[in-house]
Amino acid sequence: MQLITPPAGEPVSLQEAKAHLRVDFDDDDGLIQALIAAARQAAETITNRQLMSARWKLVMDSFPGPSLMGVPAGQPFSLPGHAILIHKSPVLNVVSINYLDMAGVLQSMPASNYTVDAACEPARITPVFGQIWPIALPQIGAVSVTFDAGYGAAASVPEGIKSWIKLRVGSLYAHREEVAALSRGRIEPLPFVDGLLDPFKVSFI
């Protein structure tokens, strides 16, 4: 996936991080801001989420699924083979679905021809009933989906994720090398910390 428009801010502010670190001076502000960004990126990678709103482009070689498309009758939920799954959650909206036609001309699929289930994680996109995916040029990168994802404002980001970011910033700030060494004993992991992200992980089948 390609990041088109990066997030405008961070889910944890510099002031929040400094309060957590109990830092009351400004000398390390640049470092702390960099650590916030690094921790946020780690949280997004672990959970497959986008925290602050950003615009992404998912690039594919073709539309998925067979030419005869549908969903299994009687099943309350399914991941049909012809569904496009968006690998960033939560999806705010799908901006466009573009593809190269057989003449190599870039086309945009009408929004009325597909439906988006953004409540699902991962979000699903399929053609509406009676429609099929267009025939795209058999060439790598012939299909793309541009979409917005994220929670919006920092206040909407779940507290569990923000707490993990602050704890990770605290660890990175205290131990600035790749390995933290103790003169006695050993370093014990804290399972509670990484467990904060468990409820927010999105898995893809």
SULFENVEN-V245316 format. One record per run of one state. SS is the DSSP state (hx for helix, st for strand, lp for the rest). FROM is the first residue (numbers start at 1). LEN is the number of residues. If there is no record, write none. Layout:
ss->(SS,SS)
from->(FROM,FROM)
len->(LEN,LEN)
This chain:
ss->(lp,st,lp,hx,lp,hx,lp,st,lp,st,lp,st,lp,st,lp,st,lp,st,lp,hx,st,lp,st,lp,st,lp,hx,lp,hx,lp,hx,lp,hx,lp)
from->(1,2,6,14,22,29,48,49,50,54,61,84,87,89,90,91,101,106,109,111,114,118,123,128,143,150,154,157,159,175,191,196,198,201)
len->(1,4,8,8,7,19,1,1,4,7,23,3,2,1,1,10,5,3,2,3,4,5,5,15,7,4,3,2,16,16,5,2,3,5)
